[in-house]
Amino acid sequence: MYMLPGFTTYQEIDGAITVRSEIYQSEIEISDPDIKEEFYQVAQKGCDVLNTPMTKVLHEQKLLVDESDIKDCLDEYRSVLDKTFRVTLMPTEGCNFRCPYCYEDHLPTTMTRHLFEQILAYISDQCTRFENVILSWFGGEPTLCADNVIEASSAIRELREKHGFHYQSSMTTNGYLLNEKLFRELYTAGVTRYQITIDGRNHDRTRPHVSGRGTLEVIMKNIASMTRLPKDVDFHVTLRHNILSGDEDYEWYDHLAEVIGADKRFSVFVKPVGDWGGDSVKMLDICPDSEKDGLVQRHVEYLGKIGLQCDNNVKEPFSNVCYANYPNAMIFRADGKIEKCTIALDHPMNKIGYVDPKLGVIIDQDQQKRWGFHGYRETCAKCTQVTSCLNMKCSKNRIIDGIDCSVCDDFIPQTFLR
């Protein structure tokens, strides 16, 4: 049976149907009324044989495929992940904030110089073996070790110029120390993508400095300085907004829009606060599961209304594949542990290796593979979002939390509206 897989999309505008493959980027347009009618029949029911010009063209362009070949198509697409080296560094686990919903212990552990050099040597060696390299910075608060960030990022950038791999570097930071001077230094070193959390008018309560004072004013000044950088300074900042139950303070977004304006280098991501671990989060008014989707949707709608970019509904290729599920991904912690998931730090199933003072990086390949691809669901073949997640969203649910992942909550089937 030949069918339109989930990664083949179509839309009809002004009497013409555009059919496109999200995997192969092939595209055709159908305007003849009889052929359009035939297309709709095939889209709904599939076909047993390729016996018309339309079905043959669709098949040649890989828009109409044999049902048994869909897995091979997805595997070919997923092979990009096999060619990607994705490493996260936690140069320190100390932090200058004390957020009540944070699950980390914030022990004052910072990488020793010897450990840092061992890790950098390993990363430098691995980079030359891959087509794509993603270097991410996490903590604790990584800007507390800005010198290490700049040194390592600059070294990998130089290797990219020599070997030609595609390189991307990002940082999850509270933004407090990210003034214009440091931002420019990091940008020169190749760090161009950031996630900074700003909790609106609740911010100084949910994200206080370790001294107890507020932090919002300083962070907003830093963000304002970024907006004044020339437009050819190509970076992207995702402003994460963690919301509590009943948080409907949309005026905050009006203020944010005044600061960043129409600068497309900034976007907003709305996330309900969850019980991610620790005791202090229990003092917060966390949004119950039954209310989360509706509350987030109202925030997203308001962001759209005032023209701010929102990342909540972004479904770009691989955008929902968890970093921990990349087959060649790892997190180097400040004490030399090597793990997979930043949400499950210190869990025995999360550890995949360590850095030995003499032998260097030691990886348990069996444990590494446990976190990798775990097969497709039956619904993947017809899901319009399959290229964004490839059934690789969160292995922590399966491996550590023991959650039944046999049913996909995000399945969005094709719809054939006339």
C-alpha positions in Angstrom: 0.0 0.0 0.0 1.3 3.4 -1.0 0.4 6.3 1.3 1.2 9.9 2.2 3.3 9.7 5.3 3.1 12.2 8.2 6.2 14.0 6.9 4.3 14.8 3.6 2.3 18.0 4.1 -0.1 19.8 1.8 -2.3 22.9 1.7 -4.7 24.3 -0.9 -4.4 28.0 -1.6 -6.2 29.9 -4.4 -7.3 26.7 -6.0 -3.8 25.0 -6.1 -2.6 22.2 -3.8 1.0 22.4 -2.7 2.4 19.0 -1.6 5.8 19.0 0.2 8.1 16.6 2.0 9.5 17.8 5.3 12.3 15.3 5.0 13.3 15.5 1.3 12.3 19.1 0.7 10.6 18.1 -2.6 7.5 19.9 -3.6 4.9 19.8 -6.3 1.8 21.9 -7.2 -1.5 20.6 -8.4 -4.0 22.9 -10.0 -5.9 20.7 -12.5 -9.4 19.9 -11.0 -9.4 16.2 -12.0 -5.9 15.6 -10.6 -6.8 17.5 -7.5 -9.7 15.1 -7.0 -7.4 12.2 -7.5 -4.9 13.6 -5.0 -7.5 13.9 -2.3 -8.6 10.3 -2.9 -5.1 9.0 -2.6 -4.4 11.2 0.4 -7.4 9.7 2.3 -7.2 6.1 1.2 -3.7 5.5 -0.3 -3.3 3.3 -3.4 -2.2 -0.2 -4.1 -0.3 0.5 -7.4 1.3 3.4 -9.1 -0.7 3.4 -12.2 -1.4 7.1 -13.0 0.9 10.0 -13.9 0.1 11.7 -10.6 0.9 8.8 -8.3 4.1 8.1 -10.2 5.3 11.7 -9.8 4.4 11.8 -6.1 6.4 8.6 -5.6 9.4 9.9 -7.6 9.4 12.9 -5.4 9.1 10.7 -2.2 5.8 12.3 -1.3 3.9 9.1 -1.7 5.8 6.1 -0.3 5.3 2.4 0.3 4.0 1.9 3.8 6.9 -0.5 4.5 9.4 2.1 3.5 8.4 4.8 5.9 10.7 3.5 8.6 13.6 3.6 6.2 12.8 7.2 5.3 12.7 8.2 8.9 15.9 6.3 9.7 17.7 8.1 6.8 16.5 11.4 8.3 17.5 10.4 11.8 21.0 9.6 10.7 21.8 13.3 11.1 21.8 12.7 14.8 24.5 10.0 14.4 26.7 12.6 12.7 26.3 15.1 15.6 28.5 15.4 18.7 26.5 17.2 21.4 28.3 18.0 24.6 27.1 20.0 27.6 29.6 21.5 30.1 28.8 22.4 33.7 32.0 24.3 34.6 30.6 25.0 38.0 27.6 23.8 40.0 27.6 26.9 42.2 25.1 29.6 41.5 24.6 33.2 42.4 20.8 32.7 42.5 18.6 30.8 44.9 15.4 30.0 42.9 12.9 28.1 45.0 11.9 25.8 42.1 15.5 24.8 41.3 16.2 21.1 41.7 20.0 21.5 42.0 22.0 21.4 45.3 24.3 24.3 44.2 27.4 22.7 45.8 30.4 25.1 45.4 32.0 22.6 43.0 34.1 24.1 40.1 36.1 22.2 37.5 39.8 22.1 38.4 42.2 23.3 35.7 43.4 19.7 35.1 39.9 18.4 34.7 39.0 21.2 32.4 42.0 20.6 30.2 41.2 16.8 30.0 37.7 17.5 28.9 38.7 20.2 26.4 41.2 17.8 24.9 38.6 15.1 24.6 36.1 17.4 23.0 38.7 18.8 20.6 39.5 15.2 19.5 35.9 14.2 19.0 34.9 17.3 17.0 37.0 16.3 14.0 35.1 13.0 13.7 31.6 14.6 13.2 29.8 16.7 10.7 27.9 18.7 13.4 29.1 19.9 16.8 26.9 21.4 19.5 28.6 22.8 22.6 26.2 23.9 25.4 27.0 25.6 28.7 24.9 24.8 31.8 25.3 25.0 35.6 25.1 26.1 38.3 25.7 29.4 36.6 28.2 29.2 33.7 29.0 32.9 33.6 30.7 32.5 37.0 33.3 30.6 34.9 33.3 32.9 31.9 37.0 32.5 31.3 36.6 28.7 30.8 33.6 29.3 28.5 35.5 31.7 26.3 38.6 29.5 26.2 36.8 26.3 25.3 34.4 27.9 22.8 37.3 29.8 21.1 39.2 26.5 20.8 36.3 24.7 19.1 35.6 27.6 16.8 39.3 27.5 15.6 38.9 23.7 15.0 35.8 24.4 13.0 37.7 26.8 10.7 40.3 24.1 10.2 38.1 21.1 9.7 34.8 22.5 8.4 32.3 20.9 10.7 29.1 22.8 11.5 29.3 24.4 14.9 26.8 25.8 17.3 27.3 27.0 20.9 24.6 27.9 23.4 24.2 28.8 27.1 21.6 28.4 29.7 22.2 31.4 32.0 20.3 33.5 34.5 21.6 36.5 32.7 22.7 38.5 35.7 26.4 38.8 34.8 25.7 38.9 31.0 26.5 42.5 30.5 27.4 44.0 27.1 31.1 43.5 27.5 30.8 39.8 28.5 28.1 39.2 25.8 30.5 40.5 23.1 33.4 38.4 24.4 31.2 35.3 24.3 29.8 36.1 20.9 33.4 36.5 19.5 34.2 33.1 21.0 31.2 31.6 19.2 28.4 31.4 21.8 25.4 32.8 19.9 22.3 31.2 21.5 21.0 31.8 25.0 18.2 30.8 27.3 17.5 33.4 30.0 14.6 33.0 32.5 12.6 36.0 33.4 9.5 35.3 35.6 7.7 38.6 35.0 6.5 40.5 38.0 7.1 37.4 40.2 10.8 37.3 39.2 12.4 38.8 42.3 10.5 36.3 44.4 11.1 33.2 42.3 14.7 34.1 41.2 16.4 36.1 44.0 20.1 36.7 44.2 22.0 34.5 46.7 22.2 37.7 48.9 18.4 37.9 48.9 18.1 41.0 46.7 16.1 41.2 43.5 17.7 40.5 40.1 15.1 41.5 37.5 16.4 45.1 37.0 19.9 44.0 36.3 18.9 41.3 33.9 16.5 43.7 32.0 19.3 46.2 31.6 21.5 43.5 30.1 18.8 42.5 27.7 18.2 46.1 26.7 22.0 46.4 25.9 21.7 43.3 23.6 18.9 44.9 21.6 21.2 47.9 20.8 23.8 45.7 19.2 23.9 46.0 15.4 21.5 43.8 13.5 24.4 42.0 11.8 25.3 40.6 15.2 23.5 37.3 14.7 22.4 35.8 18.0 19.2 34.4 19.5 17.9 34.7 23.0 15.0 32.6 24.3 13.4 34.4 27.2 11.8 31.6 29.3 8.9 32.6 31.5 8.1 30.2 34.3 4.5 30.7 35.4 2.7 29.8 38.6 -1.0 28.9 39.1 -3.3 31.8 38.2 -0.5 33.8 36.6 -2.4 36.0 34.1 -0.2 39.1 34.3 -0.1 39.8 30.6 1.0 43.5 31.3 4.4 42.0 31.8 4.6 41.1 28.1 3.6 44.7 27.2 6.6 45.9 29.2 8.9 43.2 27.6 7.7 44.3 24.1 8.8 47.9 25.0 12.3 46.6 25.7 12.9 44.2 22.8 10.5 45.7 20.3 10.3 43.9 17.0 13.8 42.5 17.4 13.5 38.9 15.9 16.6 37.9 17.8 14.4 37.4 20.8 11.6 35.0 21.5 9.5 33.9 24.5 8.9 30.4 25.8 6.2 29.9 28.5 6.6 27.0 30.9 4.5 26.2 34.0 6.6 25.6 37.1 6.8 22.0 38.0 8.0 20.0 41.0 11.4 19.3 39.5 12.9 18.3 42.9 13.9 19.9 46.2 11.9 21.1 49.2 11.5 24.8 48.5 9.4 24.3 45.4 6.6 22.9 47.7 6.1 26.4 49.0 5.1 27.8 45.6 1.6 27.7 44.1 2.2 25.3 41.3 -0.3 25.1 38.5 -2.2 21.8 38.6 -1.9 19.6 35.5 -5.6 20.1 34.6 -5.0 23.9 34.2 -1.5 24.0 32.6 -2.4 23.7 28.9 -5.2 26.3 29.1 -3.1 28.8 31.0 -0.1 28.4 28.7 -2.4 28.8 25.7 -3.7 32.1 27.0 -0.2 33.3 27.4 0.8 32.2 23.9 -2.3 33.9 22.4 -1.5 37.2 24.1 2.1 37.0 22.9 0.8 36.6 19.4 -1.6 39.5 19.8 1.2 41.9 20.7 3.6 40.5 18.1 6.2 38.9 20.3 7.7 35.7 18.9 6.8 32.5 20.9 8.6 29.2 20.8 5.9 27.1 22.4 4.5 25.8 19.2 7.7 25.6 17.1 7.9 22.3 15.3 11.1 22.6 13.4 13.2 19.5 12.4 14.6 17.8 15.5 13.2 20.6 17.7 11.6 18.2 20.1 14.3 15.6 20.2 15.8 15.7 23.7 19.5 16.5 23.9 19.9 13.4 26.1 18.6 11.2 23.2 21.4 12.2 20.8 23.5 9.0 20.4 26.7 11.0 20.9 25.6 13.4 23.6 27.0 13.8 27.1 27.1 16.2 30.1 30.4 16.9 31.8 29.8 17.9 35.4 32.1 20.0 37.5 33.4 17.0 39.5 34.2 14.9 36.4 31.0 12.8 36.3 29.6 12.2 32.8 25.8 12.0 32.6 23.0 12.3 30.1 20.1 14.3 31.5 20.4 17.6 33.4 17.1 17.0 35.2 18.2 13.7 36.7 21.6 14.6 38.1 23.2 11.9 40.3 20.7 9.3 39.5 22.6 6.0 39.0 20.8 5.4 35.6 21.9 8.8 34.4 25.6 8.2 34.8 27.4 7.1 31.6 31.0 7.6 32.6 33.6 9.7 34.4 36.9 11.5 33.8 39.8 9.6 35.3 42.7 11.9 36.4 45.2 9.7 34.5 43.2 7.8 31.8 41.0 10.7 30.8 37.4 10.2 29.6 35.8 6.8 30.3 32.4 6.1 28.7 30.1 3.2 29.4 28.9 2.5 25.9 26.1 0.2 27.0 24.7 2.9 29.3 25.1 5.5 26.6 23.0 3.4 24.2 20.3 2.9 26.7 19.5 6.6 26.3 19.3 6.5 22.5 16.7 5.7 20.0 14.0 3.3 21.2 12.0 2.7 18.0 9.0 4.3 16.4 5.4 4.1 17.5 2.8 2.9 15.0 1.3 6.4 15.0 4.6 8.0 13.9 3.9 7.0 10.2 0.9 9.3 10.1 2.0 12.0 12.6 2.5 15.4 11.1 5.1 16.2 13.8 7.2 13.2 13.4 10.2 15.1 12.0 10.3 17.3 15.1 10.6 14.5 17.6 11.2 11.1 15.9 9.8 9.5 19.1 12.8 10.8 20.9 11.3 13.4 23.3 12.2 12.3 26.8 14.0 9.0 27.7 14.0 10.1 31.4 10.3 9.2 31.5 11.0 5.7 30.3 14.4 4.9 31.9 14.2 6.7 35.3 10.6 7.5 36.0 9.2 4.2 34.7 6.4 6.0 32.8 4.5 4.0 30.1 5.5 5.8 26.9 3.6 3.5 24.5 1.0 6.2 23.8 2.0 9.5 22.4 0.4 12.6 23.9 1.5 14.8 21.0 0.2 12.7 18.1 -1.2 15.1 15.5 -2.7 13.1 12.5 -3.0 14.3 9.0 -6.3 16.0 8.3 -7.7 16.1 4.8 -10.1 19.0 4.6 -11.8 19.9 1.4 
